Amino acid sequence: MHFPHVLLVSTIALFQTSPLSTRIGRSDFVLVKSVTDGDTIVVSTVGRVRLLGIDAPEVGRGTDTSAPFGREARDRLTGLLLHRWVRLEPDGASHDAYNRHLAYVVTGDGTFVNATMVREGLARVSARTPLARLNELQRAQAEAQAFRRGMWGSAPQLPAAGYTRRSKASRPPTTSRFKTPSSERRSTHKKKP
């Protein structure tokens, strides 16, 4: 009688700690192993996690150019989370189309990281379904817009217009299209006595 009970408890414990488990418990603390971009992290025992309800600009891969604020978003998320223990809080669907876990990320001191990224203008709200913390994310975005933070501020720096040589077609026309005869040119110059 005691053996089946122990076997049952062991099986349940094994399933809950297995990486094959599809649900993330609210009270689980996990270590952030790496940061992929401004809205995706890799955590121990779980794998890839997409920050729920937000979308950060993409970071260029290989020869692709990063979107404005893409690197800044990734660097900020790295500073907040890399090699730190966090709690993942699911809400709604457990995975996205790329098989990443979807969750709110909360640090050990209670910082709601999803809202922090939005509040700093490094991500925007992208919730497509009602979420428990959607109002908090929307307030964070309104604050970022009101204070013109990050992507809500001035346009990103673009190269100056003079960084390349202008083509002949875009140059302003000269004042005279015809050459002045050499006799007329000489007459305007004073001759030496």
JOLINQUI-V457750 format. One record per pair of residues at least 6 apart in sequence whose ideal C-beta (glycine too) atoms are under 7 Angstrom apart, sorted by the first residue. I is the first residue (numbers start at 1). J is the second residue. If there is no record, write none. Layout:
i,j
I,J
I,J
This chain:
i,j
15,21
19,45
19,47
22,94
23,90
23,94
24,46
24,88
24,90
24,101
24,103
26,89
27,87
28,87
28,88
29,85
29,86
29,87
30,43
30,44
30,45
30,46
30,86
30,88
31,43
31,44
31,85
32,41
32,43
32,81
32,82
32,83
32,84
32,86
33,42
33,43
33,44
34,41
34,42
35,41
35,74
35,77
35,78
35,81
35,82
36,42
37,56
37,58
37,59
37,70
37,73
37,74
38,56
38,57
38,70
38,73
38,74
38,77
38,117
38,122
38,123
39,50
39,51
39,54
39,55
39,56
39,123
40,48
40,50
40,100
41,49
41,81
42,48
43,49
46,88
46,101
47,101
48,100
48,101
49,88
49,100
49,101
49,103
50,96
50,100
50,102
51,105
51,113
51,114
51,117
52,91
52,102
52,103
52,104
52,114
52,131
53,114
53,125
53,126
53,127
53,131
53,133
53,134
53,137
54,114
54,117
54,118
54,123
54,124
54,125
54,126
54,137
55,123
55,124
55,126
56,73
56,117
56,122
56,123
57,67
57,68
57,69
57,70
57,73
57,151
58,66
58,67
58,70
59,66
59,70
59,71
59,74
60,66
60,70
68,151
68,156
69,122
69,150
69,151
72,122
73,117
73,122
73,123
76,117
76,120
76,122
77,117
80,113
80,116
81,105
81,113
84,107
85,108
86,105
86,106
86,107
87,106
88,103
88,105
89,103
89,104
89,106
90,102
90,103
91,104
91,131
91,132
91,133
92,129
92,131
93,102
94,101
94,102
95,101
95,102
96,102
104,112
104,114
104,133
105,113
105,114
106,112
106,113
107,113
112,136
114,137
115,136
115,137
115,140
117,123
118,124
118,125
118,137
118,140
118,141
118,144
119,140
119,143
119,144
120,144
120,149
120,150
121,144
121,149
121,150
121,151
121,152
121,153
122,150
124,141
125,137
125,138
125,141
127,134
127,137
144,150
144,152
145,152
